[in-house]
């Protein structure tokens, strides 16, 4: 089982170019998947940031 990397809100904003307030709003609206830390901080899965950017890579079969 592979553990997915979680990004801070700042890291997600830097990678995606999306404003922090927009990501917060989308979180409240349930438009993006967000994980909360014990302290209540947002962590956004790397795959979710890729999805937002439209660059999610489909699984491709490996060459034999």
Backbone as JSON Lines, residues from 0, in Angstrom:
{"i":0,"aa":"X","n":[0.84,-1.18,0.0],"ca":[0.0,0.0,0.0],"c":[0.89,1.24,0.0]}
{"i":1,"aa":"X","n":[0.57,2.15,-0.89],"ca":[1.38,3.35,-1.02],"c":[0.71,4.52,-0.28]}
{"i":2,"aa":"X","n":[1.5,5.24,0.49],"ca":[0.97,6.39,1.21],"c":[1.11,7.62,0.34]}
{"i":3,"aa":"X","n":[0.0,8.33,0.19],"ca":[0.0,9.51,-0.67],"c":[0.56,10.72,0.07]}
{"i":4,"aa":"X","n":[1.32,11.52,-0.64],"ca":[1.9,12.73,-0.06],"c":[0.81,13.78,0.14]}
{"i":5,"aa":"X","n":[0.8,14.39,1.32],"ca":[-0.14,15.45,1.63],"c":[0.59,16.78,1.61]}
{"i":6,"aa":"X","n":[-0.01,17.77,0.98],"ca":[0.59,19.09,0.86],"c":[-0.11,20.08,1.78]}
{"i":7,"aa":"X","n":[0.66,21.04,2.29],"ca":[0.04,22.12,3.05],"c":[-0.74,22.99,2.08]}
{"i":8,"aa":"X","n":[-1.56,23.85,2.62],"ca":[-2.33,24.76,1.77],"c":[-1.38,25.62,0.94]}
{"i":9,"aa":"X","n":[-0.31,26.1,1.56],"ca":[0.67,26.93,0.84],"c":[1.32,26.17,-0.3]}
{"i":10,"aa":"X","n":[1.72,24.92,-0.04],"ca":[2.34,24.11,-1.09],"c":[1.37,23.86,-2.24]}
{"i":11,"aa":"X","n":[0.12,23.56,-1.9],"ca":[-0.89,23.32,-2.93],"c":[-1.11,24.57,-3.78]}
{"i":12,"aa":"X","n":[-1.11,25.73,-3.14],"ca":[-1.29,27.0,-3.86],"c":[-0.12,27.27,-4.8]}
{"i":13,"aa":"X","n":[1.09,27.03,-4.31],"ca":[2.29,27.26,-5.13],"c":[2.27,26.37,-6.37]}
{"i":14,"aa":"X","n":[1.91,25.11,-6.19],"ca":[1.92,24.17,-7.32],"c":[0.81,24.43,-8.33]}
{"i":15,"aa":"X","n":[-0.36,24.79,-7.81],"ca":[-1.52,24.91,-8.69],"c":[-1.76,26.31,-9.23]}
{"i":16,"aa":"X","n":[-1.25,27.31,-8.51],"ca":[-1.52,28.69,-8.9],"c":[-2.91,29.15,-8.48]}
{"i":17,"aa":"X","n":[-3.57,28.36,-7.65],"ca":[-4.91,28.69,-7.16],"c":[-4.78,29.44,-5.84]}
{"i":18,"aa":"X","n":[-5.56,30.49,-5.68],"ca":[-5.49,31.33,-4.48],"c":[-5.93,30.53,-3.24]}
{"i":19,"aa":"X","n":[-5.28,30.76,-2.1],"ca":[-5.64,30.03,-0.87],"c":[-7.11,30.16,-0.49]}
{"i":20,"aa":"X","n":[-7.68,31.34,-0.66],"ca":[-9.1,31.52,-0.32],"c":[-10.0,30.66,-1.19]}
{"i":21,"aa":"X","n":[-9.59,30.46,-2.44],"ca":[-10.37,29.61,-3.34],"c":[-10.32,28.16,-2.87]}
{"i":22,"aa":"X","n":[-9.13,27.69,-2.48],"ca":[-9.02,26.31,-1.98],"c":[-9.82,26.14,-0.7]}
{"i":23,"aa":"X","n":[-9.79,27.12,0.18],"ca":[-10.58,27.05,1.42],"c":[-12.08,26.98,1.1]}
{"i":24,"aa":"X","n":[-12.5,27.81,0.16],"ca":[-13.91,27.85,-0.24],"c":[-14.33,26.49,-0.83]}
{"i":25,"aa":"X","n":[-13.51,25.95,-1.73],"ca":[-13.81,24.66,-2.34],"c":[-13.86,23.56,-1.29]}
{"i":26,"aa":"X","n":[-13.0,23.65,-0.27],"ca":[-13.02,22.69,0.83],"c":[-14.37,22.76,1.55]}
{"i":27,"aa":"X","n":[-14.8,23.95,1.89],"ca":[-16.08,24.13,2.6],"c":[-17.26,23.65,1.76]}
{"i":28,"aa":"X","n":[-17.15,23.8,0.44],"ca":[-18.22,23.39,-0.47],"c":[-18.15,21.89,-0.82]}
{"i":29,"aa":"X","n":[-17.08,21.23,-0.38],"ca":[-16.92,19.81,-0.67],"c":[-16.46,19.52,-2.08]}
{"i":30,"aa":"X","n":[-15.91,20.53,-2.76],"ca":[-15.46,20.35,-4.15],"c":[-14.09,19.69,-4.25]}
{"i":31,"aa":"X","n":[-13.31,19.77,-3.17],"ca":[-11.99,19.13,-3.17],"c":[-11.88,18.24,-1.94]}
{"i":32,"aa":"X","n":[-11.02,17.25,-2.06],"ca":[-10.77,16.32,-0.96],"c":[-9.65,16.9,-0.1]}
{"i":33,"aa":"X","n":[-9.94,17.07,1.18],"ca":[-8.98,17.64,2.12],"c":[-8.92,16.75,3.36]}
{"i":34,"aa":"X","n":[-7.71,16.59,3.89],"ca":[-7.51,15.84,5.12],"c":[-7.17,16.86,6.2]}
{"i":35,"aa":"X","n":[-7.75,16.69,7.37],"ca":[-7.46,17.59,8.49],"c":[-6.49,16.92,9.45]}
{"i":36,"aa":"X","n":[-5.52,17.72,9.94],"ca":[-4.6,17.22,10.95],"c":[-5.31,17.23,12.3]}
{"i":37,"aa":"X","n":[-4.69,16.67,13.31],"ca":[-5.25,16.68,14.65],"c":[-5.48,18.12,15.1]}
{"i":38,"aa":"X","n":[-4.61,19.02,14.68],"ca":[-4.73,20.43,15.04],"c":[-5.72,21.21,14.17]}
{"i":39,"aa":"X","n":[-6.36,20.53,13.21],"ca":[-7.37,21.17,12.37],"c":[-6.83,21.82,11.1]}
{"i":40,"aa":"X","n":[-5.55,21.63,10.83],"ca":[-4.96,22.21,9.61],"c":[-5.33,21.38,8.39]}
{"i":41,"aa":"X","n":[-5.44,22.06,7.26],"ca":[-5.77,21.39,6.0],"c":[-4.51,20.78,5.39]}
{"i":42,"aa":"X","n":[-4.67,19.58,4.86],"ca":[-3.64,18.94,4.05],"c":[-4.36,18.43,2.81]}
{"i":43,"aa":"X","n":[-3.79,18.74,1.67],"ca":[-4.43,18.39,0.41],"c":[-3.59,17.31,-0.28]}
{"i":44,"aa":"X","n":[-4.2,16.17,-0.59],"ca":[-3.46,15.11,-1.27],"c":[-2.88,15.6,-2.6]}
{"i":45,"aa":"X","n":[-1.66,15.16,-2.88],"ca":[-0.98,15.57,-4.11],"c":[-1.82,15.24,-5.35]}
{"i":46,"aa":"X","n":[-2.5,14.1,-5.33],"ca":[-3.32,13.72,-6.48],"c":[-4.49,14.69,-6.68]}
{"i":47,"aa":"X","n":[-4.97,15.27,-5.6],"ca":[-6.07,16.23,-5.69],"c":[-5.58,17.52,-6.35]}
{"i":48,"aa":"X","n":[-4.36,17.93,-6.02],"ca":[-3.78,19.13,-6.64],"c":[-3.58,18.87,-8.13]}
{"i":49,"aa":"X","n":[-3.1,17.68,-8.48],"ca":[-2.92,17.33,-9.89],"c":[-4.26,17.35,-10.62]}
{"i":50,"aa":"X","n":[-5.29,16.84,-9.96],"ca":[-6.63,16.84,-10.57],"c":[-7.09,18.27,-10.83]}
{"i":51,"aa":"X","n":[-6.87,19.14,-9.86],"ca":[-7.26,20.53,-10.01],"c":[-6.53,21.2,-11.16]}
{"i":52,"aa":"X","n":[-5.3,20.8,-11.36],"ca":[-4.49,21.38,-12.43],"c":[-4.78,20.74,-13.78]}
{"i":53,"aa":"X","n":[-5.54,19.66,-13.77],"ca":[-5.88,18.98,-15.02],"c":[-4.75,18.16,-15.59]}
{"i":54,"aa":"X","n":[-3.82,17.75,-14.71],"ca":[-2.69,16.97,-15.21],"c":[-2.6,15.6,-14.56]}
{"i":55,"aa":"X","n":[-3.71,15.15,-13.99],"ca":[-3.69,13.83,-13.38],"c":[-3.32,12.81,-14.45]}
{"i":56,"aa":"X","n":[-2.34,12.03,-14.15],"ca":[-1.83,11.07,-15.13],"c":[-2.61,9.76,-15.02]}
{"i":57,"aa":"X","n":[-3.2,9.31,-16.12],"ca":[-3.91,8.03,-16.08],"c":[-2.92,6.89,-15.94]}
{"i":58,"aa":"X","n":[-3.37,5.81,-15.34],"ca":[-2.51,4.63,-15.23],"c":[-2.27,4.08,-16.62]}
{"i":59,"aa":"X","n":[-1.02,3.91,-16.93],"ca":[-0.67,3.36,-18.24],"c":[0.02,2.02,-18.02]}
{"i":60,"aa":"X","n":[-0.31,1.05,-18.84],"ca":[0.34,-0.25,-18.68],"c":[1.83,-0.15,-18.99]}
{"i":61,"aa":"X","n":[2.59,-0.9,-18.23],"ca":[4.04,-0.9,-18.44],"c":[4.39,-1.79,-19.62]}
{"i":62,"aa":"X","n":[5.42,-1.4,-20.32],"ca":[5.87,-2.2,-21.47],"c":[6.53,-3.47,-20.96]}
{"i":63,"aa":"X","n":[6.31,-4.58,-21.68],"ca":[6.93,-5.86,-21.26],"c":[8.42,-5.86,-21.44]}
